[in-house]
Structure formats: structure tokens, C-alpha cells
Amino acid sequence: MISAAAAKLLGAVFKIPLTNILGGIGMSYFSCAYSIFMPVYALTVTGLSSAVARMTAQSAALGMYANALKVRRTALMLFSGVGLAGSLLIFLLAKPFSLYFIGSREACGAVAMIAPSVFFGCITAVERGYYEGMSNMYPTAFSQAAEGVVKAVSGLLLCGYVISRPDTVMRLFPDISDVRGAAAAAGVLGVTLSTAGAVLFFAVMRLFSRPQRGGEPHLMSSRAIVRELTATALPIGIGALVTNLTAVVDMWTVIGCISRFGGIKAPEGVSTNELPGFVYGSFAGIALTLFGLVPSVTNMLGKGALTCIASACESGDRAALERGTMQALLTSVIIAVPAAAGLFVLAPEVLSFLYPRQTDEAAICVAPLRYLMAGMVCLCASYPLFSMLQAAGKPSAPLKIMLAGTGLKLAGNLLLIPLMGVEGAALSTTLCYVLILCLSLKIYITELKIKIQIIPFVNVVYAGLMCGGTAYLTACAAKHRELSQLTVIGVSAAVGGAVYAALLRYLSAGRMTCFKHT
């Protein structure tokens, strides 16, 4: 979790200055590349780490360490080919995808530059899954940190180089006439280099580490390993594909609906033709970037819970199963609620501070960011549930859940964007993740026949509301005294966080006292 938080912080260090450099239109090119990259990446990579981790954990629990190594080798051979095919697919689709969604070739360079990331991501996913299955989270942690550093440094340096030397660089991109398209491609190249850096990390690690050997000598056949890996990874990957299709839905519906229905006044310097891309780039580059910060951290709770839940299911230890479930869910909610409350009440101040050079883009995103906060909490809780469903042998459940959520998202966008503008896309995202959380909880509880305590979650939500209210009152008082923007944010967050921590401690202590008396 610490590594995921650091990696996401580094991602923010990369994405926020990048948005300030590229602006709304440039970020539409960058987001276009991500919109085609993420579904392919999700299909080929996302389920892979969980599948390898699950098979490795099962082998290690039975003392079959040689079999765990064979799982690793087989997965590397199989999914290196899958990753290569995914990279080739993105590269070939770069120009038609850019023409269809953006209406120009400006984004094709960014799409092409991100293509190799799928191949590198497959190799990294196998290595991470092996170590996670051996209950060693350090390689995943360190590789994430290395990836974040390379992305932030190389992406910003390359993007800055393009902006400072447009004439020199534009000769290399004959299909691109806007320097922001070339700058977006340079920023995306930083992402690709970061995935290559993660592969290099594991290559170096192999030179200095010795895998655990001995134990039960039995080995599964390569065909059986491939069959089980595919049976586990494919449903997870398809589920993640459906999850990432929400980005494509946003790109298609936001650009399409704004183009057709309008309803948003174009800022100075933005033409009517550029307005749909400007609005989408602002929403995707700013509001959705902040929306994704906390869920990426709680996603690591799912990785940690996966082996715990898999072992508990394998041994039939119901007490460990319920304890692990409560720990993962409650921790994710404890992290998400104050972050959502703080971003909701301090949205104008946070956006103005983070994006001082893009005031028009930040102003567009204040209301959408607030609409997204309830959905962020639901998404934070859903990530561990998905991992626990996979660990419990229900890898297809997240796929069905995400299909329902994506259907609601598409319908919500088409209905709400014409009425509310980009705020409609944010509201439909929240409704989508509320539905996903409700369905995930219902299926998980029904399938595993476990009980989840409600009162701890009610306490967290109450403490979060008090946190948000306190932060709002503190911000009002600080602004009345005409303090600096950074001081307003820092003091409000500190006071609200202190109230949140104190209330959680008081409510938990009171609950334990009542329990003892009972």
C-alpha cells in the first residue's frame, strides 16, 4: 500500500504538470491513447497477475515449490506472445482510432508510442504474480516505485523537450500538425519507458535472488497450467476490459454529446470545433485523474487479501475468511471516506492550486469532481471484493458485475450529458460504481455464506461526514482571514483529519466497551 501510494503520488507528479503543459486539448490526445491502451492492457495483463498469484499460492501451500516455478516459466512464455499481439494491435489501430474519436490525426503519435507497454506489462505481471503468490509483496512494491519514478522523470522531460523545440521535433511526426499532439506522444513515451523499467527491475532481481526449492516434487503438465491460468485470467481480464471500457464510453459520449447538444460556453481561445475535445480532455485529465488516486492505493488491499482469502478457502478456516474480509473492506473504506470528503468540500481550492496555468480546465472540473466522490468510495471498496471473489474461485463474477455497471454507465451518459453537460458523465460514473459495489457484496456474501458487520462502516461514514463538515468550516474561516490557498488547504485538511481520527477512535472504543459489557 505504501508503494502504491508512492507510485500514485509520482503519477500525480507526472500527470498534473503534464496537464498544465498540454492543456485541455493536448490532454484529449493523451487520454485518447490511454482509452485504447487500457482495454487491451486490461484484457492481456490485469487478470494475469491474479491468476499466477493464485496458482503459486496454492502450490506453495502444498509445498510444491518446483511447480510454482514451472507456473512462472509457463506463464512467461504464454503471455509474452499475448502481450506482443496486444502491442501490435494498438500500433495498427493508432491512426483509425485517432481519426474516429478525435476527428484528426493529432492523437495517433500518442497511441503508437504507448503500444509496447502491453508487452512489457505482461512480463511484469507474471513476475509480480509469482512473488505475490509466495506472500512476498516487496518486489511488487519496489517495481511499482521504480515504474513511477521513470514515468514522472522521463515523461515530463520528453514533453518539455518537445514544447521547447517544436520545429526540430515536428519533422519526426509528419502526420501531426499541432505541437500538442507531439508533446502528448512524448509524454506517453514516458509511460512506455516506465513499463520497460519495471521489466529491467525484475531482470536484475533474478540475478541476485534464489527461488525457494524443495518440498513436494510433483509437477503439473504445461497444458494443465495453461488451462488453469487461462480459466482464471481470462474472465478477470474480460472483467477488467469491461471496466476500462468506461473510459471509451466517456470519450465517445462526452465528445459526441457536447458536439451535438452543446450547452457549454467555449472559453476564450477555444474554438467551437475544439470545445468537445477541450471538455473531454479536461474531464479525463483532471477530474478522473484525481478520482483514480485513492482507488489505486486500495487496489493493493485486494492483492494482499487474495492470498489470505485463497488460503482460508483452501483450508476451510471460516474465522480467517471473515476476519480477512472485514480487514480488507474496512481498511479500504477508512482510507477512501476522508479523502472523498476532503476533495468534495475543497474541490475549488485543490483544483486551483494543482492547475494554476489551466484555470478554464480546472473551473470545468469542480462540479464533476464533487459528483465523482461517492463513486470513488464505492470503487475503493469494490477492488478488494473483486480480488476476494477471484481468490474464492469465482473469477467470472466480476465480469458479470462490470457488464451491468458499464451498461448503466453508457445509459447514464447518454441520458444525463445532454441535460447536465460533463457533470452528467460524472454522476453516471458514481451510479455505475454504486451498482457494482452492491452487486459485488451480494454475490460475495451469498457465495461464501459469511457475515459482515455493518456498524463499523456506519461509524466510518459518520466520522467522514464530520470530517468534511469540519474541513468546510475551517476553510471558510481561513478564507475569511485571507490566508493563502495552500494554507487554506493544509489547515482544513489537518483539522478535518484530526476530527476524523478522534471520532473513529472514540466510536471504536465505545463499541468495544459495549461489547465487553454485553
Phi, psi and omega per residue, in radians:
M1 nan -0.710 3.103
I2 -1.067 -0.747 3.134
S3 -1.144 -0.731 3.131
A4 -1.104 -0.702 3.103
A5 -1.121 -0.741 3.117
A6 -1.133 -0.734 3.133
A7 -1.120 -0.686 3.134
K8 -1.236 -0.617 3.068
L9 -1.101 -0.744 3.075
L10 -1.123 -0.616 3.071
G11 -1.111 -0.676 3.081
A12 -1.185 -0.673 3.083
V13 -1.057 -0.538 3.094
F14 -1.403 -0.873 -2.965
K15 -1.299 -0.669 -3.076
I16 -1.168 -0.902 3.057
P17 -1.080 -0.594 3.124
L18 -1.075 -0.733 3.106
T19 -1.125 -0.688 3.099
N20 -1.120 -0.539 3.128
I21 -1.376 -0.816 -3.000
L22 -1.479 -0.537 -3.057
G23 1.316 -3.105 -3.068
G24 -1.097 -0.756 -3.101
I25 -1.210 -0.773 3.095
G26 -1.081 -0.654 3.117
M27 -1.226 -0.404 3.057
S28 -1.153 -0.617 3.070
Y29 -1.185 -0.783 3.129
F30 -1.073 -0.790 -3.114
S31 -1.202 -0.520 3.067
C32 -1.071 -0.750 3.114
A33 -1.071 -0.763 3.136
Y34 -1.162 -0.586 -3.081
S35 -1.157 -0.595 3.059
I36 -1.501 -0.541 -3.108
F37 -1.200 -0.807 -2.995
M38 -1.111 -0.733 3.075
P39 -1.078 -0.757 3.124
V40 -1.155 -0.748 3.114
Y41 -1.076 -0.742 -3.130
A42 -1.109 -0.763 -3.110
L43 -1.122 -0.688 -3.036
T44 -1.596 -0.446 -2.954
V45 -2.013 -0.746 -2.907
T46 -1.005 -0.866 -3.108
G47 -1.281 -0.297 -3.050
L48 -1.123 -0.826 -3.117
S49 -1.050 -0.772 3.133
S50 -1.148 -0.698 -3.128
A51 -1.143 -0.798 3.113
V52 -1.133 -0.717 3.136
A53 -1.092 -0.733 -3.123
R54 -1.138 -0.816 -3.141
M55 -1.165 -0.657 3.119
T56 -1.164 -0.739 3.133
A57 -1.094 -0.715 3.114
Q58 -1.127 -0.758 3.131
S59 -1.121 -0.754 -3.134
A60 -1.146 -0.653 3.140
A61 -1.110 -0.494 3.129
L62 -1.686 0.101 -3.139
G63 1.296 0.317 -3.103
M64 -1.655 1.202 -3.056
Y65 -1.227 -0.592 3.087
A66 -1.146 -0.628 3.103
N67 -1.177 -0.636 3.095
A68 -1.064 -0.705 3.111
L69 -1.177 -0.610 3.111
K70 -1.202 -0.640 3.055
V71 -1.031 -0.764 -3.140
R72 -1.077 -0.829 -3.110
R73 -1.121 -0.787 -3.116
T74 -1.103 -0.744 -3.141
A75 -1.125 -0.687 3.121
L76 -1.076 -0.785 -3.127
M77 -1.158 -0.776 -3.079
L78 -1.160 -0.875 -2.965
F79 -1.517 -0.201 2.955
S80 -1.126 -0.717 3.079
G81 -1.148 -0.704 3.106
V82 -1.105 -0.746 3.135
G83 -1.129 -0.666 3.108
L84 -1.102 -0.718 3.117
A85 -1.141 -0.688 3.111
G86 -1.124 -0.716 3.108
S87 -1.104 -0.742 3.131
L88 -1.117 -0.681 3.134
L89 -1.073 -0.805 3.134
I90 -1.101 -0.758 -3.117
F91 -1.063 -0.739 -3.113
L92 -1.236 -0.495 -3.114
L93 -1.537 -0.044 -3.008
A94 -0.966 -0.920 -3.044
K95 -1.261 -0.855 -3.136
P96 -1.106 -0.627 3.128
F97 -1.129 -0.778 3.133
S98 -1.099 -0.749 -3.136
L99 -1.147 -0.669 -3.059
Y100 -1.269 -0.814 -3.013
F101 -1.559 -0.697 -3.098
I102 -1.623 -0.422 -3.133
G103 1.501 0.162 3.104
S104 -2.693 3.058 3.137
R105 -1.589 0.099 -2.993
E106 -1.095 -0.477 -3.078
A107 -1.616 -0.088 -3.019
C108 -1.159 -0.577 3.108
G109 -1.126 -0.725 3.129
A110 -1.131 -0.736 3.137
V111 -1.105 -0.777 -3.128
A112 -1.116 -0.668 -3.092
M113 -1.173 -0.458 -3.078
I114 -1.536 -0.174 -3.045
A115 -0.963 -0.819 -3.094
P116 -1.097 -0.270 -3.102
S117 -1.070 -0.530 -3.136
V118 -1.132 -0.787 3.128
F119 -1.073 -0.862 3.132
F120 -1.124 -0.627 -3.132
G121 -1.125 -0.634 3.120
C122 -1.101 -0.772 3.140
I123 -1.116 -0.781 3.140
T124 -1.098 -0.699 -3.115
A125 -1.094 -0.705 3.108
V126 -1.099 -0.810 -3.123
E127 -1.112 -0.770 3.125
R128 -1.114 -0.741 -3.136
G129 -1.075 -0.668 3.126
Y130 -1.087 -0.869 -3.090
Y131 -1.207 -0.625 3.090
E132 -1.127 -0.672 3.093
G133 -1.136 -0.453 3.068
M134 -1.533 0.213 3.135
S135 1.072 0.561 3.090
N136 -2.066 1.784 -3.061
M137 -1.562 -0.111 -3.068
Y138 -1.118 -0.752 3.108
P139 -1.042 -0.728 3.069
T140 -1.058 -0.765 -3.105
A141 -1.087 -0.878 -3.083
F142 -1.194 -0.641 3.126
S143 -1.185 -0.620 3.074
Q144 -1.110 -0.752 3.133
A145 -1.102 -0.772 3.119
A146 -1.069 -0.713 3.127
E147 -1.081 -0.763 -3.138
G148 -1.119 -0.709 3.139
V149 -1.127 -0.834 -3.116
V150 -1.086 -0.733 -3.126
K151 -1.101 -0.828 -3.102
A152 -1.119 -0.822 -3.053
V153 -1.231 -0.939 -3.055
S154 -1.211 -0.703 -3.118
G155 -1.085 -0.814 -3.121
L156 -1.227 -0.685 3.113
L157 -1.105 -0.791 -3.126
L158 -1.152 -0.738 3.133
C159 -1.125 -0.760 3.105
G160 -1.092 -0.642 3.117
Y161 -1.100 -0.748 -3.138
V162 -1.120 -0.769 -3.120
I163 -1.137 -0.617 -3.104
S164 -1.407 -0.386 -3.139
R165 -2.282 1.090 -3.054
P166 -1.096 -0.698 -3.082
D167 -1.114 -0.725 -3.134
T168 -1.155 -0.751 -3.027
V169 -1.331 -0.633 -3.047
M170 -1.120 -0.387 3.074
R171 -1.130 -0.445 -3.130
L172 -1.418 -0.234 -3.100
F173 -2.161 1.358 -3.072
P174 -1.132 -0.428 -3.117
D175 -1.461 -0.112 -3.056
I176 -1.978 2.195 3.138
S177 -1.811 -0.339 -3.124
D178 -1.727 2.193 -3.108
V179 -1.081 -0.441 3.108
R180 -1.163 -0.517 3.055
G181 -1.155 -0.746 3.101
A182 -1.174 -0.670 3.119
A183 -1.156 -0.678 3.082
A184 -1.099 -0.707 3.101
A185 -1.093 -0.688 3.111
A186 -1.143 -0.705 3.091
G187 -1.115 -0.698 3.112
V188 -1.146 -0.612 3.094
L189 -1.026 -0.576 3.055
G190 -1.059 -0.639 3.093
V191 -1.114 -0.783 3.134
T192 -1.095 -0.763 3.116
L193 -1.090 -0.576 3.132
S194 -1.173 -0.669 3.098
T195 -1.199 -0.617 3.051
A196 -1.148 -0.612 3.099
G197 -1.122 -0.637 3.100
A198 -1.142 -0.693 3.085
V199 -1.103 -0.733 3.114
L200 -1.092 -0.655 3.113
F201 -1.032 -0.828 -3.119
F202 -1.226 -0.550 3.085
A203 -1.116 -0.744 3.103
V204 -1.178 -0.685 -3.119
M205 -1.084 -0.640 3.132
R206 -1.089 -0.516 -3.131
L207 -1.213 -0.457 -3.019
F208 -1.998 0.069 -3.128
S209 -2.159 2.596 3.109
R210 -2.020 2.139 3.137
P211 -1.184 2.665 3.137
Q212 -1.236 2.329 -3.117
R213 -2.209 3.102 3.123
G214 1.639 -2.896 3.121
G215 1.376 -2.689 -3.104
E216 -1.137 2.146 -3.043
P217 -1.410 -0.084 -3.068
H218 -1.080 2.391 3.115
L219 -2.144 2.387 3.005
M220 -1.292 2.703 3.060
S221 -1.277 2.692 3.123
S222 -1.037 -0.648 -3.141
R223 -1.127 -0.719 3.130
A224 -1.147 -0.685 3.117
I225 -1.112 -0.812 3.130
V226 -1.052 -0.738 -3.119
R227 -1.098 -0.788 -3.120
E228 -1.241 -0.695 3.086
L229 -1.047 -0.791 -3.122
T230 -1.160 -0.722 -3.120
A231 -1.107 -0.548 3.125
T232 -1.529 -0.783 -3.021
A233 -1.298 -0.633 -3.037
L234 -1.120 -0.857 3.097
P235 -1.069 -0.673 3.114
I236 -1.130 -0.766 -3.138
G237 -1.114 -0.715 3.109
I238 -1.150 -0.675 3.074
G239 -1.081 -0.758 3.099
A240 -1.169 -0.606 3.069
L241 -1.045 -0.799 3.118
V242 -1.098 -0.700 3.109
T243 -1.015 -0.813 -3.071
N244 -1.367 -0.198 3.037
L245 -1.173 -0.312 3.085
T246 -1.077 -0.552 3.084
A247 -1.170 -0.700 3.090
V248 -1.166 -0.694 3.094
V249 -1.028 -0.788 3.123
D250 -1.082 -0.794 -3.113
M251 -1.074 -0.796 -3.104
W252 -1.180 -0.839 -3.032
T253 -1.367 -0.694 -3.140
V254 -1.130 -0.877 3.140
I255 -1.114 -0.771 -3.097
G256 -1.158 -0.806 -3.083
C257 -1.240 -0.675 3.096
I258 -1.141 -0.674 3.116
S259 -1.096 -0.675 -3.042
R260 -1.519 -0.758 -3.007
F261 -1.766 -0.342 -3.140
G262 1.130 -2.285 3.113
G263 1.573 -0.076 3.126
I264 -2.169 2.260 3.125
K265 -1.337 2.271 -3.129
A266 -1.237 2.253 3.070
P267 -1.124 2.860 3.129
E268 -1.076 2.310 3.138
G269 1.614 -0.061 3.127
V270 -1.998 2.107 -3.136
S271 -1.315 2.906 3.129
T272 -1.081 -0.666 3.130
N273 -1.192 -0.545 -3.123
E274 -1.468 -0.264 -3.025
L275 -1.013 -0.827 3.141
P276 -1.006 -0.770 3.103
G277 -1.155 -0.644 3.112
F278 -1.097 -0.806 -3.132
V279 -1.143 -0.806 3.139
Y280 -1.111 -0.766 3.133
G281 -1.084 -0.669 3.107
S282 -1.154 -0.816 -3.116
F283 -1.109 -0.830 -3.110
A284 -1.261 -0.684 -3.055
G285 -1.404 -0.432 -3.083
I286 -1.966 -1.131 -3.047
A287 -1.095 -0.834 -3.108
L288 -1.266 -0.463 3.062
T289 -1.126 -0.833 3.113
L290 -1.182 -0.630 3.100
F291 -1.038 -0.623 -3.072
G292 -1.516 -0.066 -3.073
L293 -1.096 -0.953 -3.037
V294 -1.268 -0.760 3.114
P295 -0.994 -0.551 3.126
S296 -1.164 -0.459 3.091
V297 -1.360 -0.826 -3.120
T298 -1.202 -0.330 3.054
N299 -1.032 -0.547 3.116
M300 -1.181 -0.426 3.044
L301 -1.100 -0.639 3.090
G302 -1.127 -0.695 3.103
K303 -1.100 -0.732 3.132
G304 -1.195 -0.616 -3.106
A305 -1.334 -0.416 -3.028
L306 -1.014 -0.902 -3.114
T307 -1.202 -0.611 3.121
C308 -1.095 -0.848 -3.121
I309 -1.200 -0.679 3.115
A310 -1.071 -0.749 3.124
S311 -1.158 -0.713 -3.134
A312 -1.144 -0.698 3.103
C313 -1.162 -0.707 -3.124
E314 -1.117 -0.671 -3.098
S315 -1.597 -0.168 -3.122
G316 1.289 0.396 -3.129
D317 -1.482 1.660 -3.079
R318 -1.194 -0.615 3.135
A319 -1.114 -0.756 3.105
A320 -1.149 -0.600 3.126
L321 -1.117 -0.843 3.137
E322 -1.190 -0.668 3.139
R323 -1.148 -0.791 3.131
G324 -1.121 -0.671 3.110
T325 -1.097 -0.841 -3.130
M326 -1.114 -0.707 -3.135
Q327 -1.075 -0.809 -3.096
A328 -1.166 -0.829 -3.088
L329 -1.193 -0.795 -3.084
L330 -1.166 -0.693 3.121
T331 -1.111 -0.725 3.133
S332 -1.107 -0.705 -3.141
V333 -1.231 -0.688 3.120
I334 -1.062 -0.632 3.114
I335 -1.303 -0.721 -2.982
A336 -1.327 -0.691 -2.985
V337 -1.079 -0.888 -3.136
P338 -1.156 -0.569 3.094
A339 -1.113 -0.748 3.123
A340 -1.145 -0.743 3.133
A341 -1.098 -0.753 -3.130
G342 -1.143 -0.785 3.129
L343 -1.168 -0.545 3.130
F344 -1.149 -0.881 -3.048
V345 -1.394 -0.444 -3.087
L346 -1.894 0.349 -3.073
A347 -0.958 -0.854 -3.119
P348 -1.085 -0.733 -3.110
E349 -1.178 -0.747 -3.118
V350 -1.127 -0.796 -3.111
L351 -1.173 -0.693 3.115
S352 -1.149 -0.627 -3.139
F353 -1.261 -0.728 -3.075
L354 -1.333 -0.536 -3.056
Y355 -2.181 1.111 -3.078
P356 -1.174 -0.443 -3.101
R357 -1.583 -0.135 -3.097
Q358 -2.197 1.126 -3.054
T359 -1.161 -0.649 3.136
D360 -1.149 -0.758 3.127
E361 -1.116 -0.747 3.137
A362 -1.124 -0.697 -3.133
A363 -1.100 -0.660 3.116
I364 -1.094 -0.534 -2.966
C365 -1.634 -0.048 -3.093
V366 -1.090 -0.984 -3.124
A367 -1.142 -0.795 3.090
P368 -0.999 -0.691 3.141
L369 -1.077 -0.695 3.122
R370 -1.154 -0.698 3.113
Y371 -1.118 -0.468 -3.071
L372 -1.400 -0.285 -2.937
M373 -1.152 -0.721 3.095
A374 -1.114 -0.675 3.089
G375 -1.137 -0.574 3.110
M376 -1.091 -0.741 3.116
V377 -1.089 -0.767 3.136
C378 -1.113 -0.697 3.114
L379 -1.140 -0.701 3.121
C380 -1.037 -0.685 3.133
A381 -1.352 -0.467 -3.097
S382 -1.281 -0.593 -3.111
Y383 -1.004 -0.893 3.095
P384 -1.080 -0.617 3.129
L385 -1.097 -0.718 3.111
F386 -1.059 -0.800 -3.141
S387 -1.109 -0.675 -3.120
M388 -1.246 -0.581 3.041
L389 -1.130 -0.692 3.094
Q390 -1.136 -0.738 -3.139
A391 -1.133 -0.542 -3.126
A392 -1.455 0.120 3.100
G393 1.466 0.441 3.117
K394 -2.125 1.019 -3.054
P395 -1.184 -0.351 -3.118
S396 -1.476 -0.278 -3.094
A397 -1.065 -0.815 3.112
P398 -1.022 -0.571 3.118
L399 -1.076 -0.857 -3.129
K400 -1.105 -0.683 -3.140
I401 -1.138 -0.784 -3.105
M402 -1.200 -0.558 3.065
L403 -1.074 -0.752 3.105
A404 -1.114 -0.762 -3.139
G405 -1.122 -0.726 -3.136
T406 -1.183 -0.637 3.060
G407 -1.057 -0.760 3.087
L408 -1.128 -0.685 3.130
K409 -1.079 -0.796 -3.137
L410 -1.113 -0.829 3.132
A411 -1.095 -0.729 3.137
G412 -1.096 -0.763 3.116
N413 -1.055 -0.805 -3.090
L414 -1.154 -0.551 -3.139
L415 -1.481 -0.694 -2.952
L416 -1.590 -0.581 -3.106
I417 -1.074 -0.749 3.082
P418 -1.072 -0.482 -3.111
L419 -1.544 -0.678 -2.976
M420 -2.049 -0.087 -3.043
G421 1.325 -2.588 -3.077
V422 -1.167 -0.376 3.043
E423 -1.065 -0.534 3.094
G424 -1.113 -0.654 3.088
A425 -1.137 -0.669 3.118
A426 -1.181 -0.765 3.141
L427 -1.120 -0.715 3.128
S428 -1.164 -0.537 3.060
T429 -1.121 -0.763 3.107
T430 -1.102 -0.790 3.114
L431 -1.060 -0.660 3.108
C432 -1.038 -0.825 -3.075
Y433 -1.365 -0.415 2.996
V434 -1.123 -0.806 3.116
L435 -1.091 -0.740 -3.119
I436 -1.082 -0.761 3.133
L437 -1.114 -0.783 -3.126
C438 -1.077 -0.786 3.136
L439 -1.169 -0.692 -3.141
S440 -1.090 -0.804 3.132
L441 -1.068 -0.799 -3.108
K442 -1.051 -0.827 -3.105
I443 -1.171 -0.746 -3.107
Y444 -1.101 -0.815 -3.120
I445 -1.158 -0.707 -3.115
T446 -1.182 -0.776 -3.069
E447 -1.237 -0.714 -3.073
L448 -1.646 -0.156 3.101
K449 0.937 0.901 3.102
I450 -2.034 2.895 3.128
K451 -1.929 2.396 3.090
I452 -2.045 2.214 3.140
Q453 -1.272 2.385 -3.079
I454 -1.602 -0.646 -3.005
I455 -0.981 -0.754 3.126
P456 -1.012 -0.633 -3.134
F457 -1.270 -0.636 3.068
V458 -1.092 -0.719 3.111
N459 -1.061 -0.723 -3.132
V460 -1.143 -0.761 3.135
V461 -1.116 -0.750 3.111
Y462 -1.066 -0.817 3.117
A463 -1.081 -0.625 3.110
G464 -1.155 -0.703 3.089
L465 -1.107 -0.738 3.095
M466 -1.142 -0.624 3.087
C467 -1.074 -0.837 3.134
G468 -1.111 -0.755 3.118
G469 -1.089 -0.751 3.121
T470 -1.137 -0.736 3.125
A471 -1.094 -0.675 3.140
Y472 -1.140 -0.823 3.139
L473 -1.111 -0.688 3.115
T474 -1.133 -0.714 3.122
A475 -1.113 -0.719 3.108
C476 -1.067 -0.776 3.137
A477 -1.137 -0.713 -3.128
A478 -1.164 -0.704 3.112
K479 -1.200 -0.583 3.093
H480 -1.091 -0.573 3.100
R481 -1.480 0.056 3.088
E482 1.039 0.739 3.063
L483 -1.349 2.851 -3.131
S484 -1.167 2.781 -3.099
Q485 -1.056 -0.766 3.127
L486 -1.103 -0.663 3.115
T487 -1.151 -0.719 3.111
V488 -1.035 -0.823 -3.132
I489 -1.126 -0.828 -3.082
G490 -1.120 -0.810 -3.117
V491 -1.174 -0.753 -3.138
S492 -1.103 -0.758 3.123
A493 -1.141 -0.703 -3.131
A494 -1.144 -0.802 -3.120
V495 -1.177 -0.790 3.106
G496 -1.087 -0.718 3.111
G497 -1.130 -0.659 3.112
A498 -1.134 -0.750 3.095
V499 -1.091 -0.732 3.139
Y500 -1.071 -0.855 -3.123
A501 -1.106 -0.732 -3.122
A502 -1.140 -0.756 3.135
L503 -1.135 -0.735 3.113
L504 -1.057 -0.757 -3.141
R505 -1.123 -0.746 -3.124
Y506 -1.151 -0.814 -3.108
L507 -1.159 -0.668 3.110
S508 -1.159 -0.730 3.131
A509 -1.138 -0.715 3.127
G510 -1.123 -0.686 3.136
R511 -1.150 -0.713 3.123
M512 -1.157 -0.638 3.121
T513 -1.132 -0.787 3.116
C514 -1.074 -0.677 -3.137
F515 -1.110 -0.736 -3.140
K516 -1.136 -0.747 3.121
H517 -1.089 -0.711 3.126
T518 -1.090 nan nan
